[in-house]
Amino acid sequence: MDLNKVIVSINSFLSNNILLFALLGCGIFYTVYTGGVQFRKLGAAFKQTFGGVFSKEKKSDDGVSSFQALAVAIAAQVGTGNVAGVATAIMAGGPGAIFWMWLAAILGMATIFAEAVLAQKFREKDEEGNFIGGPAYYIKNGIGPNHPKLAKVLSTLFAILIVIALGFVGNIVQSNSIATSVVAATGNTLKPLVVGIIVAVLAGAVFIGGIKRIANFAELVVPIMALIYIVCAIIIMVKFHDQILPSLKLIFYAAFNPQAALGGALGITVKAAATKGVGRGLFSNEAGMGSTPHAHATAQVAHPVLQGYTAMVGVFIDTIIICTVTALIILVTGAHNYGLKAALVTQKAFTLAFGNVGTVLLAVALGFFAFTTIIGWYYFGETNIRFLFGKKGLWPYRIIVLLCIVAGSFQEVDLVWNTADLTNSLMVVPNIIGIIMLHKYVKNMNKHYETNGKEGSL
């Protein structure tokens, strides 16, 4: 039995029959239900997120700052989905997949707003007195009082799935992408296993410091890595400026006429382009997946809605900015015409733009992206290990994650990505059920904030 084919078949069914409609449906629902919060409040969201970045904001002993929480969330969001995932979407769904990725992101901003608000509303404190929360917690504390059995099943199922999906399988993906890129950049001087061991050692040093060390690390590294990547992209856009408009036109045209745009050679349909775009959008910005609420729950803010605004900015930065940058890099250089896979497509684009130096530049960028995602995803898994087993489960979890990082460095690419897609798809289900059932809390808190501002009790 071909395990990879079995996984692809199962995930294809989930993606085509459940995931696509559940995520888009939830995004449409919350867009309408909140009166288009992602459109009405985008300016306020950027002001909330970046207004106090350069001030000496006092961090509470009970949590981390709103910007630090966003940094942890973006650390998780901006990873291989932005480099390898975008390339995979283009290769499998054509350039039109990027349009559907944008659509999923715009709708996903409303979904992630709801997730962050609920994470703030129903969070708890752990044994060390730090705020902790996420889907398992808002399902337990929000749905539990009226539907205890359903809440128990959904929260436990989500907690188990996210530990497997992100903590274990997801970090195999990140490690695999780092190793693939670094080995190529060094001309096989460094072996995959060596790369995996180095990544595991560095990650372990951050893990053991808990959320405060993770937040401090993310706050320092995330803005730098994003800025470097965008500067490289600007240079490429200048060099291939004559291809920018044709590439943008191709994205829109191929979204609805993929076979005409590509000459029918790949047999890509509109549904395939949409599925790949939404699927990779999910893997990248994680809206609806239930992962980033774990970071947003830790933030010390005056009102839960404010962290909902910040969460929307995370999706905007991840998909509308960084994923678009990657897509344009690939399309303007023509890197998608070489028959490569995953991160190697983006790496080819950098090589075409910068020569051999480009290979090293992309390896460094991907290393930062994937490493910060490992840190963020580790923390999301840790939160759910605490939910399932308490503090006693932390060290066994840490050891397994580190072993996954090492093992991921030499796993076969297709099997790793397809397994990640499947586990990500599965964990969406209990989370979507939870945030739909708790919709009245989101609306009430949003109405409360828009009426009263930061003042008043909830």
C-alpha positions as CSV (number, residue, x, y, z in Angstrom):
1,M,0.0,0.0,0.0
2,D,1.4,3.4,-1.0
3,L,1.0,5.5,2.2
4,N,1.5,8.8,0.3
5,K,-1.4,8.0,-2.1
6,V,-3.7,7.1,0.8
7,I,-2.9,10.3,2.6
8,V,-3.5,12.3,-0.6
9,S,-6.8,10.6,-1.2
10,I,-8.1,11.3,2.3
11,N,-6.9,14.9,2.3
12,S,-8.4,15.4,-1.2
13,F,-11.8,14.4,0.1
14,L,-11.5,16.6,3.1
15,S,-10.3,19.6,1.1
16,N,-12.8,19.3,-1.7
17,N,-15.9,18.5,0.4
18,I,-15.3,20.0,3.8
19,L,-12.3,22.3,4.2
20,L,-12.9,24.6,1.3
21,F,-16.5,25.2,2.2
22,A,-16.0,25.3,5.9
23,L,-13.2,27.9,5.8
24,L,-14.8,30.1,3.1
25,G,-18.2,29.7,4.7
26,C,-16.9,30.7,8.2
27,G,-15.1,33.7,6.7
28,I,-18.2,34.8,4.9
29,F,-20.4,34.3,8.0
30,Y,-18.1,36.4,10.2
31,T,-17.6,39.0,7.5
32,V,-21.3,39.6,7.4
33,Y,-21.9,39.0,11.1
34,T,-19.4,41.6,12.2
35,G,-20.4,44.1,9.5
36,G,-17.1,43.6,7.6
37,V,-14.8,44.2,10.5
38,Q,-11.7,43.5,8.4
39,F,-12.7,46.4,6.0
40,R,-14.2,48.8,8.6
41,K,-11.4,48.5,11.2
42,L,-8.3,47.8,9.2
43,G,-6.9,51.2,9.8
44,A,-7.7,50.9,13.5
45,A,-6.1,47.5,13.5
46,F,-2.8,48.8,12.2
47,K,-2.8,51.7,14.7
48,Q,-3.5,49.2,17.5
49,T,-0.8,46.9,16.4
50,F,2.0,49.3,15.6
51,G,1.0,52.5,17.5
52,G,3.0,51.6,20.6
53,V,5.8,49.6,19.1
54,F,8.4,52.3,19.6
55,S,7.2,53.4,23.0
56,K,8.5,51.8,26.1
57,E,5.4,49.7,26.6
58,K,5.3,48.1,30.1
59,K,4.8,44.4,29.9
60,S,2.5,42.9,32.4
61,D,3.7,40.1,34.7
62,D,0.5,38.3,33.7
63,G,1.1,38.3,30.0
64,V,3.0,39.7,27.0
65,S,2.3,42.8,25.0
66,S,-0.1,42.9,22.1
67,F,2.8,43.3,19.7
68,Q,4.7,40.4,21.2
69,A,1.7,38.2,20.9
70,L,1.4,39.2,17.3
71,A,5.1,38.5,16.8
72,V,4.6,34.9,18.1
73,A,1.6,34.5,15.8
74,I,3.5,35.8,12.8
75,A,6.5,33.7,13.7
76,A,4.2,30.7,13.3
77,Q,2.3,32.1,10.3
78,V,5.3,33.2,8.2
79,G,7.1,30.0,7.5
80,T,7.5,27.4,4.7
81,G,3.9,28.3,3.6
82,N,5.2,31.6,2.4
83,V,8.2,30.2,0.5
84,A,7.6,26.6,-0.3
85,G,3.8,26.6,0.1
86,V,3.2,29.5,-2.4
87,A,5.4,27.7,-4.9
88,T,3.6,24.4,-4.4
89,A,0.2,26.2,-4.9
90,I,1.4,27.7,-8.2
91,M,2.9,24.4,-9.5
92,A,-0.2,22.4,-8.6
93,G,-3.0,25.0,-9.1
94,G,-1.4,27.4,-11.6
95,P,-0.8,31.2,-11.0
96,G,-4.6,31.5,-10.4
97,A,-4.2,29.8,-7.1
98,I,-2.8,33.1,-5.8
99,F,-6.1,34.9,-6.4
100,W,-7.9,32.3,-4.3
101,M,-5.2,32.6,-1.6
102,W,-5.9,36.3,-1.5
103,L,-9.7,35.7,-1.2
104,A,-9.2,33.1,1.6
105,A,-7.0,35.7,3.4
106,I,-9.5,38.5,3.2
107,L,-12.3,36.3,4.5
108,G,-9.9,34.7,6.9
109,M,-9.3,38.1,8.6
110,A,-12.8,38.0,9.9
111,T,-12.4,34.4,11.1
112,I,-9.2,35.1,12.9
113,F,-10.7,38.2,14.5
114,A,-13.3,35.9,16.1
115,E,-10.7,33.4,17.1
116,A,-8.6,36.0,18.9
117,V,-11.5,37.6,20.7
118,L,-12.7,34.2,21.9
119,A,-9.2,33.3,23.0
120,Q,-9.0,36.5,25.1
121,K,-12.5,36.0,26.5
122,F,-12.1,32.4,27.7
123,R,-8.4,32.2,28.6
124,E,-7.1,30.9,31.9
125,K,-3.8,31.1,33.9
126,D,-1.3,28.3,34.0
127,E,0.7,27.0,37.0
128,E,3.2,29.8,36.6
129,G,0.5,32.5,36.5
130,N,0.8,33.2,32.8
131,F,-2.3,33.6,30.6
132,I,-3.0,30.6,28.4
133,G,-5.8,29.9,26.0
134,G,-6.9,28.8,22.5
135,P,-9.6,26.7,20.9
136,A,-9.5,23.9,23.5
137,Y,-10.0,26.5,26.2
138,Y,-12.8,28.5,24.5
139,I,-14.6,25.4,23.6
140,K,-14.4,24.1,27.2
141,N,-15.2,27.4,28.9
142,G,-17.6,28.7,26.3
143,I,-19.6,25.7,25.1
144,G,-19.0,23.5,28.2
145,P,-21.5,25.1,30.6
146,N,-24.4,24.3,28.2
147,H,-23.1,21.3,26.4
148,P,-20.5,19.6,28.6
149,K,-20.2,16.3,26.7
150,L,-19.9,18.0,23.3
151,A,-17.3,20.5,24.7
152,K,-15.3,17.6,26.2
153,V,-15.1,15.8,22.8
154,L,-14.4,18.8,20.7
155,S,-11.8,20.3,23.0
156,T,-10.0,17.1,23.6
157,L,-10.1,16.2,19.9
158,F,-8.7,19.6,18.9
159,A,-5.9,19.5,21.5
160,I,-4.8,16.0,20.3
161,L,-4.9,17.0,16.7
162,I,-2.9,20.3,17.1
163,V,-0.2,18.5,19.0
164,I,0.2,16.0,16.2
165,A,-0.4,18.5,13.3
166,L,1.9,21.3,14.4
167,G,4.1,20.1,17.3
168,F,5.0,16.9,15.5
169,V,4.2,16.7,11.8
170,G,4.2,20.4,11.2
171,N,7.7,20.8,12.6
172,I,8.9,17.9,10.4
173,V,7.8,20.1,7.4
174,Q,9.7,23.1,8.7
175,S,12.8,21.1,9.4
176,N,12.5,19.4,6.0
177,S,12.4,22.8,4.2
178,I,15.3,24.2,6.1
179,A,17.4,21.1,5.4
180,T,16.5,21.0,1.7
181,S,17.4,24.6,1.2
182,V,20.6,24.6,3.2
183,V,21.9,21.5,1.6
184,A,21.3,23.0,-1.8
185,A,22.9,26.3,-0.8
186,T,26.1,24.6,0.5
187,G,26.5,22.2,-2.4
188,N,25.9,19.2,-0.2
189,T,28.7,20.3,2.1
190,L,26.3,20.0,5.1
191,K,24.3,16.8,5.3
192,P,20.5,16.9,6.1
193,L,21.0,15.1,9.4
194,V,23.6,17.6,10.6
195,V,21.3,20.5,9.7
196,G,18.4,18.8,11.6
197,I,20.5,18.4,14.7
198,I,21.7,22.0,14.6
199,V,18.1,23.3,14.2
200,A,16.9,21.0,17.1
201,V,19.6,22.3,19.5
202,L,18.9,26.0,18.7
203,A,15.1,25.4,19.0
204,G,15.5,23.6,22.3
205,A,17.4,26.6,23.8
206,V,14.3,28.8,23.1
207,F,11.7,26.2,24.1
208,I,12.8,25.8,27.7
209,G,12.4,29.6,28.4
210,G,8.6,29.4,28.1
211,I,6.3,32.0,26.6
212,K,8.3,35.0,27.8
213,R,11.5,33.8,26.1
214,I,9.5,32.8,23.0
215,A,7.8,36.2,22.9
216,N,11.1,38.1,23.3
217,F,12.7,36.0,20.6
218,A,9.8,36.5,18.2
219,E,9.6,40.3,18.9
220,L,13.3,40.6,18.0
221,V,13.6,38.3,15.0
222,V,10.2,38.5,13.1
223,P,10.5,42.2,12.0
224,I,14.1,41.7,10.9
225,M,13.4,38.6,8.8
226,A,10.3,40.1,7.2
227,L,12.2,43.3,6.3
228,I,15.2,41.5,4.8
229,Y,12.9,39.3,2.6
230,I,10.9,42.3,1.4
231,V,14.0,44.2,0.5
232,C,15.2,41.3,-1.5
233,A,11.8,41.2,-3.3
234,I,12.0,44.9,-4.1
235,I,15.4,44.4,-5.7
236,I,14.0,41.5,-7.8
237,M,10.9,43.6,-8.8
238,V,13.1,46.4,-10.0
239,K,15.3,44.0,-12.0
240,F,12.2,42.3,-13.6
241,H,9.9,45.3,-13.6
242,D,8.7,44.7,-17.1
243,Q,7.1,41.4,-15.9
244,I,5.2,42.7,-12.9
245,L,2.0,43.7,-14.7
246,P,1.9,40.6,-17.0
247,S,2.3,38.5,-13.8
248,L,-0.5,40.2,-12.0
249,K,-2.8,39.8,-15.1
250,L,-1.9,36.2,-15.3
251,I,-2.9,35.6,-11.6
252,F,-6.4,37.1,-12.2
253,Y,-6.9,35.5,-15.6
254,A,-5.7,32.0,-14.5
255,A,-8.0,32.1,-11.5
256,F,-11.0,31.7,-13.8
257,N,-9.4,30.4,-17.0
258,P,-6.5,28.2,-15.8
259,Q,-6.4,25.9,-18.8
260,A,-6.6,28.8,-21.3
261,A,-3.9,30.7,-19.4
262,L,-1.6,27.6,-19.3
263,G,-2.4,26.2,-22.7
264,G,-4.3,23.3,-21.1
265,A,-1.1,21.3,-20.7
266,L,-1.4,20.9,-17.0
267,G,-5.1,20.1,-17.0
268,I,-5.7,22.5,-14.1
269,T,-9.3,23.4,-13.4
270,V,-10.8,26.4,-11.6
271,K,-11.7,24.1,-8.7
272,A,-8.1,22.8,-8.5
273,A,-6.7,26.4,-8.5
274,A,-9.2,27.4,-5.8
275,T,-8.5,24.3,-3.6
276,K,-4.8,24.7,-3.8
277,G,-5.0,28.4,-3.2
278,V,-7.3,28.1,-0.2
279,G,-5.3,25.1,1.2
280,R,-2.0,26.8,1.0
281,G,-3.5,30.0,2.3
282,L,-4.7,28.1,5.3
283,F,-1.3,26.5,5.8
284,S,0.3,29.9,5.6
285,N,-1.9,32.3,7.5
286,E,-3.7,29.7,9.7
287,A,-7.0,31.6,9.8
288,G,-9.6,29.1,10.9
289,M,-7.1,26.5,11.8
290,G,-7.2,27.5,15.5
291,S,-3.4,27.8,16.0
292,T,-2.7,31.5,16.4
293,P,-5.3,32.1,19.1
294,H,-2.9,30.5,21.5
295,A,-0.5,33.4,21.0
296,H,-3.3,36.0,21.1
297,A,-4.6,34.6,24.4
298,T,-1.4,35.6,26.1
299,A,-1.6,39.3,25.3
300,Q,-2.3,41.9,27.9
301,V,-4.8,44.3,26.3
302,A,-7.5,46.6,27.5
303,H,-10.3,44.8,25.6
304,P,-10.4,41.4,23.8
305,V,-11.5,43.2,20.5
306,L,-8.2,45.0,20.4
307,Q,-6.4,41.7,20.1
308,G,-8.9,40.7,17.4
309,Y,-7.7,43.7,15.4
310,T,-4.1,42.7,15.9
311,A,-4.8,39.2,14.7
312,M,-6.3,40.6,11.5
313,V,-3.0,42.4,10.8
314,G,-1.2,39.1,11.2
315,V,-3.1,37.6,8.3
316,F,-2.7,40.7,6.2
317,I,1.1,40.7,6.7
318,D,1.4,37.0,6.1
319,T,-0.7,36.5,3.0
320,I,-1.5,39.8,1.3
321,I,2.1,41.0,1.7
322,I,4.6,38.2,2.1
323,C,2.8,35.5,0.1
324,T,2.1,37.9,-2.7
325,V,5.8,38.9,-2.7
326,T,6.8,35.3,-3.1
327,A,4.3,34.7,-5.9
328,L,5.6,37.7,-7.8
329,I,9.2,36.7,-7.3
330,I,8.4,33.3,-8.8
331,L,6.3,34.6,-11.7
332,V,8.4,37.6,-12.8
333,T,11.5,35.4,-12.9
334,G,9.7,32.5,-14.6
335,A,11.0,30.1,-11.9
336,H,7.8,28.1,-12.2
337,N,8.7,26.9,-15.6
338,Y,11.6,24.6,-14.5
339,G,9.6,21.7,-13.1
340,L,10.9,22.0,-9.6
341,K,9.1,21.3,-6.3
342,A,8.3,23.3,-3.1
343,A,11.1,25.6,-1.8
344,L,13.4,24.8,-4.7
345,V,11.0,26.8,-7.0
346,T,11.5,29.9,-4.9
347,Q,15.2,29.2,-4.6
348,K,15.4,29.0,-8.4
349,A,13.8,32.5,-8.6
350,F,16.4,33.9,-6.3
351,T,19.2,32.2,-8.3
352,L,17.8,33.7,-11.5
353,A,17.7,37.1,-9.9
354,F,21.0,37.1,-7.9
355,G,23.1,34.3,-9.3
356,N,24.7,31.9,-6.9
357,V,24.4,34.4,-4.1
358,G,20.6,34.1,-4.5
359,T,20.7,30.5,-3.4
360,V,22.3,31.5,-0.2
361,L,20.0,34.5,0.4
362,L,16.9,32.3,0.0
363,A,18.4,29.6,2.3
364,V,19.0,32.2,5.0
365,A,15.4,33.7,4.6
366,L,13.8,30.2,4.6
367,G,15.9,29.3,7.6
368,F,14.6,32.3,9.6
369,F,11.0,31.7,8.4
370,A,10.9,28.0,9.2
371,F,12.9,28.3,12.5
372,T,10.5,31.0,13.9
373,T,7.6,28.8,12.8
374,I,9.1,25.9,14.7
375,I,9.2,28.1,17.8
376,G,5.6,29.3,17.4
377,W,4.2,25.9,16.6
378,Y,6.0,24.3,19.5
379,Y,4.3,26.8,21.8
380,F,0.9,26.1,20.4
381,G,1.4,22.4,21.0
382,E,2.7,23.1,24.5
383,T,-0.5,24.9,25.4
384,N,-2.5,21.9,24.4
385,I,-0.2,19.5,26.2
386,R,-0.9,21.5,29.3
387,F,-4.6,21.3,28.5
388,L,-4.5,17.5,28.2
389,F,-1.8,16.5,30.8
390,G,-0.8,19.5,32.8
391,K,2.8,20.5,33.4
392,K,4.0,16.9,33.7
393,G,3.5,16.4,30.0
394,L,5.9,19.2,28.9
395,W,9.3,17.4,28.9
396,P,8.1,14.3,27.0
397,Y,6.5,16.7,24.5
398,R,9.7,18.7,24.1
399,I,11.8,15.6,23.5
400,I,9.4,14.3,20.8
401,V,9.3,17.7,19.1
402,L,13.1,17.8,19.0
403,L,13.2,14.2,17.5
404,C,10.7,15.2,14.9
405,I,12.9,18.2,13.9
406,V,15.9,15.9,13.4
407,A,13.8,13.3,11.6
408,G,12.2,15.9,9.3
409,S,15.6,16.9,7.9
410,F,15.8,13.7,5.8
411,Q,12.1,12.8,5.0
412,E,10.7,12.7,1.5
413,V,9.1,16.0,0.5
414,D,5.8,14.9,-0.9
415,L,5.0,12.6,2.0
416,V,5.9,15.3,4.6
417,W,3.8,18.0,2.9
418,N,0.8,15.7,2.3
419,T,0.8,14.5,5.9
420,A,0.9,18.1,7.1
421,D,-2.0,19.0,4.8
422,L,-4.1,16.2,6.2
423,T,-3.4,16.9,9.9
424,N,-4.1,20.6,9.3
425,S,-7.4,19.8,7.7
426,L,-8.5,17.6,10.5
427,M,-7.9,20.1,13.3
428,V,-9.9,22.8,11.4
429,V,-13.2,20.8,12.0
430,P,-13.5,21.1,15.8
431,N,-12.3,24.7,15.8
432,I,-14.8,25.8,13.2
433,I,-17.6,24.1,15.1
434,G,-16.5,25.9,18.2
435,I,-16.2,29.4,16.8
436,I,-19.5,29.1,15.0
437,M,-21.3,28.0,18.2
438,L,-19.7,30.9,20.1
439,H,-20.7,33.5,17.6
440,K,-22.9,35.5,20.0
441,Y,-19.9,36.1,22.3
442,V,-18.0,37.6,19.4
443,K,-20.8,39.9,18.4
444,N,-21.5,41.0,21.9
445,M,-17.9,41.8,22.7
446,N,-17.5,43.6,19.3
447,K,-20.7,45.6,20.0
448,H,-19.5,46.4,23.5
449,Y,-16.2,47.7,22.3
450,E,-17.6,49.7,19.4
451,T,-20.1,51.3,21.8
452,N,-18.0,51.8,24.9
453,G,-14.4,51.6,23.7
454,K,-11.9,50.2,26.3
455,E,-14.0,51.2,29.2
456,G,-16.6,49.2,31.1
457,S,-16.7,45.5,32.1
458,L,-17.8,42.7,29.9
